[in-house]
Amino acid sequence: MSANLLDLVAPNGLWKHQAAAIESITRQHHTLIATGTGSGKSACYQLPIAARLHSGPLPTALVIQPTKALAHDQLKSFARLFPNFLAMAHDGDADNTQRHLARREARVIFTNPEMCHGSILARHTRWSRFLGHLEFVVIDELHAFRGVFGSHVAHIIRRLRRVCAFHGAKPTFVLTSATVSGAQQLAEALIGSEVVVVDDDAAPSAHRTIAVWDPTAGTRDRRISVLQDAADLTAQLVDRGHRVIGFSRARSTTEAIAELTRGQVEDPSRIVAYRGGYLAGERRTLETMVANGEVDAVIATSALELGIDIGQLDAAILAGFPGTISSFRQQIGRVGRRGQNSLAILVAGEDQLDRWLVNHPNELLERSGERIVINPDNPSVVRPQLACAAHEIPLDPVADHRWWPTTLDAAVCDLAAVGLLKPRNGLAMFTQTSHPGRQVGLRAAGSDTVRIETTDSSLIGTIDSASAPASLHTGARYVHQGIAYRVQELDLDTRRATVALDDRGICRSRSHSTTTINILDRSQQKRLGDGEVSFGTVRVKTVVDSYVVTTNEGRIIERGELDYPPHVVTTSSIWMVANEPQLEHCLGDKTRIAGALHATEHAIIGALPMFAICDRWDVAGTATPCHAQTLGPVIFVYDSVSGGGGISQLAFRAAPSIVTAATDLVGQCTCSDGCPACVVSPNCGRGNSPLDKHGALDVLALFGA
């Protein structure tokens, strides 16, 4: 590698782990770089790519990022360092002219899994120049590819390798990851090959102070105001000349914290919010402003959690625990990235998880990051992905065992049985004309969006259709960079929400919804201790029926009733039915049943990844003391993705083992009333209430008897 390239990318020289990674990549070994935030992982793949591109006019490279924002950020970095090579983004924001230029001339493409799946692979013959000379594939931020989404991406990578082989290429894979549990296993499951692991982080680290801020400390009966305290802390740091990044779990609270901060600083224009739903041009402008130091504070959702270059920041303020230890460490890792000392403050909220961390702050440092798992063998993922592969190139029942050694035969039989494949000349041919990828959702959320428009039809943002009734219902408050709007109308038929300026200023709206589950069919059933567990298909119906509007202090200023069509998802589920008389006898009090079942539901979902190889966000659950169809206490655990992701079927098979693991999980936990290690869930839609940890042990004992 030339000295000029080294000076360009690493003028102060390479750290030991960077040198080791570059050597491995140059030797064409698939390589995983698993080091901390700010450790120069990008340079590890930028240098080998640039060196190979310098060798001639043909080699190409593909960089797959989990989000468009990260792809554009890395594109800017690469183009700044190597302006002589045409590097382009290929995503939903690119127009036809840009896409044509990318196929014809680009040397490096920055993209995301959706575009790789539905564009590059689906039309691979148009990309023959690029794919036929593909030398490197980079999968950045590996830890973002988890659960069902990661399982789909694993097959996209196998399809990519297969298509590259068809066009005569054999790319080397480079994967980067934060320091999370199971990174090597995840990397190897994702690409289907062994990797060389570089995880000895040699980057210098400056001092970082981490604090947990309790809004109730030193007060009596004070209402917890996470937003106000987060804004106060941000403003005080800005006043002292520090640059701050704030994180909040929701779009609405992100805007609220930003506005509360603006009211306390000398130059409000230097406080910005950053979240999903902004238009592409606005996102790029904000990213550039933050990276160039043109703002004093940016308040963001997890959209800025990943490795976007946001310049030199001094402090991070987290308005509530983000849900996982891994996300917490990613967020605080956004500051102090260039060797300077930094500060991170977690402002604890009022749910049980945050309150538990107030009393156990060392857990933030001592607890291992959550293990990230995928299951490429999930039949519900394999079948649609192999249908896509067959459309791209007919499946060879012998040669394609290279890519799908354990799942090919069964999937081909299943697809042939429903008429999607037919044999011809020893190959399995896809029978349809259109690419099946259009019907495959990689993530749980749908792709349809609702446009957010002002009364003069100006487009100011978007939101996914499934979330619109809960977030953009008539009467909801919507804040966009400090400007408060009231939703005048949500039209789900035209997918448009019309908003008008709100003369009340910034308020918060909160919708209420009711979820019911209807069992459509039961395909399997078996005893489970003194209860029973069933597997089948359910219809989950969620109705947004009312809302309230409050001031930031919590005072209710408006109420309203809503009448929207229910959001209905048909999916796979297990349901565990308890013996009601036995349950009442064990608990001793009928009023404890709801909390005991709820806590058991959380424990079951928490133990599920040990057996079903999933991410806890891939499943959801609910529990009720009496269900109309089961006529007794029941716990539902169902696949979050419409149509089912195969997780609940695996859970049915492993139900006795899951109950045993959940019992150990709860019984061996030393907490008194429940904590994140046992029955408190970061994903609970009911605020972790009611929960009865000790009652959960009684419920689990009935199922494990």
C-alpha positions, 0 to 999 in steps of 0.5 A: 500500500502506497505511503500517499494513501496512508498519509491521506487516510491516517496522517498520524499512522495506523493503530495496531488493530487497523494495521492488522485488519488491513493486512487481513483484508489485503490477503483477501480474508473475510474480516470482522473489525469489532472495536469500540466507537471512534476506533477508526474502523472506516479507515480499515476498509477505505484503504484496501478499497482505494488501493485496489481501485488504484490498480486499474479501471475495473475493480469495484466495491459495495458498501452496505449500510443499515440506513440511508443516512449512514450510507450518505455520510460514508459516501461523503467521507470516501469522496472527500478522501478519494475524489478521483473515483466515482462513488455514489449512493444507490437508495430510494432518494436517487433519481433515474439519471443517478441510477443509470450513472451508478450502473454504468460508471460508479466504482464504489456504491453505498447502499442499504439492504432494501436496495441490494435486495430489490434493485441490484439483485433483482436487476443484476444483468443491468449491473453486470459491469459492477458485479462482475468486477466486485472486489470488496463488500463492506457490511457496516454497523453489523450490530444493526442487522439483528433478528428477522431483519438480519436473517433476511439480510443473511440470504441477501448476502448469499444471493449477492455472492451467488450472483457475483459468482455468476458474473465471475467475481468473488468479493472479499467481505469486510464487516464492522461492529461495535463491541457486542456479544456474539459478533463473530457468530453473527458475522459468520451467520450473516455471510455464510463463511468464517471470518478473521476477527480483529477485536484488540482495540488499540485506539487511545481513549480519553476520560469519560464521566457517566452519570445517572440523573434522578429527577426526583432526588432531594424532592418529595412527590415531584412529578418526573419531568425527563424532558425538562431536566434533559433540556435544562442540562443541555442548555447549561452545557451549551451556556458553558461552551460545550457541544451536546448531543441529546437522545430521546426515544420518540420523535415527539419528545425529541422535538419537545426537548429541542424546543425547551432547550431553545428557550434557555440559550442565547442563540436558539437557531443553534439548537436542532432536532434530528429524527426520522420523518424529515425529507431527504434534503433536510436530513442532509442539511442537518447532518452537514450542519452538525458535522461542521460545528454549525450547531451547539446541540442536536437532539436526536432519536436513535437515527444518530445512534449509528456511526454518522460523523457528527464532528467533535461533541463534548457531552451526551444527554439521554432522556431515558434509557434507550432500551438496551445496554448496547444502544446505551453504549452506542449513544454515549460513544458519540461523544469524546471520539477525538481524544477529548474528555467527555460527559454522558448523563442518563436522565432517568424516567419514571418506568421501572427500567429507568428507576431500576438503573437509578438504584443500580448504575453500575449495571450500565458498565458491568452488564454485558451487551445483549447478544445479537442473534439471527436465524437464517434457517427460519423457513419463513425467511428461507422460502421467500428469499429462495424464490427471489434467488430462483427468479435471479438465476434458476436454482441448481439443486446440486451446485446451490448447496454451496449457499444453502447447505441445510435449507435448499432441498426443503425450500425447493420442495415447498416452493414447488408444491405451491407452484412457484418453482417447476423443474426444467433441465435439472434446474428449478425455474421460477414460474412468475414473471415479476420479481417476488422481492416486492412481496418480501418485507425485510423489516417489521414496519411496512413500506407505505408512508403518510405524507405530512403537509401544511394547509398550503400543500407544502410537504414537511415530513413523512411517517409510516402508515402503520404508525399514523393513527397513533401519532398523526390522528386528528387533534395530534400535535406535531412539532417540526424544528420548533414549529408547533402544528395541530393535525387537522385531518388524517386521510388514510385513503390518500395517505395524507395528514394535513397540519396547521400552525398551533397557536397554543405552542408546543404541547404533547399528544398521547393516543390510547389504543386497545389491542385484541387477539382473535384465534383463527386456527390452532394447528398444534397443541400439547400439555405444558405442565398443568396448562397447555400451549397451542400454536396457530394463526391469530389476528391482532387488531389494534384500534386507536380510540382516543387521545389527550393533549398535555402541556410539557408539565403534564396538565391535560388541556384537551381530550378527544375521541377517535374513530379510525379503522383498526390496524389488523395483522394476521400472524403466527402465535403461541398461546399458553392457557393456565388452569384458572382455579390452580392459578387463583389458589397459588396466588391467593388473590385474584387481583394478582392474576393480571400482574403475574401473567404480564410478568410471565409474558415478559419472562417468556419473551426474554428467554425466547432468544436462547431457543428460537434464535431471534431478537426480542423485537421480533415478537410481541405479547399480551396477557389477559386474565380471561380471553373469550376463546380460551375461557381462562387466563392466557399468554400470547406471544406472537410474531411481530411481522405480518404473516409470521416470521417463524419465531413462534413456531420455534417457540412452540417446539421449545416451550418446556425448555423456554419455561425452564429458562424463564423460571431460572431467569426470574428465580435467580434474579436478586432483585425484589420486585422485578428488574430488566434482568428478569421481568421488566421489558424495554419494549412494553407498551403498557409501561411495565404495569402491572407486574408481579415478579413473585406471581410470575414464578407461580405461573411458571411453576404451573407451566413447568410442573 
